[in-house]
Amino acid sequence: MALKQQPLYLHLAELTASQFLDIWKHYDSDGNGYIEGKELENFFQELEAARRGAGVEASSVNFGEKLKDFMQKYDKNADGRIEMAELAQILPTEENFLLCFRQHAGSSIEFMEAWRKCDTDRSGYIEANELKGFLSDLLKKANRPFDEKKLHEYTQTILRMFDMNGDGKLCLSEMSRLLPVQENFLLKFQGMKLSSDEFNAIFSFYDKDGSGYIDEHELDAMLKDFFEKNKKDVDIQSLTGYRQSIMSLCDGGRLYRKELEIVLCNDSPSLK
């Protein structure tokens, strides 16, 4: 029935950024940031029907097997659900602005460097005008032609996608959802966030001289203790990657309290 009304554009050869967002909002019906369970089954059924309608030859394999094969191809972190970055690999988005972002800020280190450029006052979030400037730089770097109208559409679409609390600005964890799932190191800190008091106590312990910053060696030790305290296993290679990504927030090898607070805190004062 939904396909006859065709509100979701699955039959189109190319989607605009806004149409991509409409599809995401429709299937992520509970707004938790994933298409999963019954949402996933509905999405796959309607995607298959749209492809048949477009003349794509249907497989004779049963639904369960087709869905399993589909997830093996696109569910990059094998968690049994589809995230927005994964959906961008599935649907033919116009100029694929999400993949464009991932191509030019695709590693966590590059992402943190891009964030540092946007969040110049280290407030822990970027607003619409800062996001617009960032996207403009990105599209120029990718040699993608654009006009002011298209740039405005991309800015508003990304805000609508990732501004989870509707305050018109993006915090670091919201913006990081643009990263490929396997590159989003911030996901590793979910469920381990610190309160401001806990963070201040830990930071003060490692900032022994009270300078207000720590270096990469002190950060390394802090992260090891942080994972051990939360009974989380982490290997040396992953720990090195987390350290490098976080240090990308700073200049000159000095990681200030406010910069680290953005990554590790739930209720950072700088985000209020």
Number of C-alpha atoms within 10 A of each C-alpha: 6 8 15 6 8 12 13 22 18 23 19 16 12 16 20 20 21 18 19 24 17 17 18 22 18 15 19 20 13 12 12 10 18 21 25 20 11 10 17 19 16 14 19 17 13 18 19 21 17 19 17 14 12 13 9 11 10 10 10 7 9 8 14 10 10 15 17 12 12 13 18 13 13 18 20 17 14 11 10 16 18 25 24 23 19 21 19 20 16 14 17 16 21 15 14 18 19 21 19 17 18 19 14 15 20 17 18 24 22 16 24 21 20 17 24 19 14 19 19 12 10 19 16 24 22 23 15 16 13 17 23 21 13 17 20 20 12 19 17 11 11 13 9 12 9 11 8 10 9 13 16 15 15 21 22 17 19 22 21 17 22 21 16 16 10 11 9 14 20 23 21 16 17 16 20 21 19 25 23 26 18 11 18 19 20 17 14 12 14 11 9 16 17 19 15 16 12 11 19 14 11 15 22 16 12 16 18 12 10 11 10 14 21 22 16 16 10 15 22 17 13 18 17 16 13 18 16 12 10 11 9 11 8 13 8 10 9 11 16 14 15 21 19 17 20 23 23 22 26 18 11 8 13 15 21 20 17 16 21 20 23 23 19 19 20 17 15 19 14 13 14 7
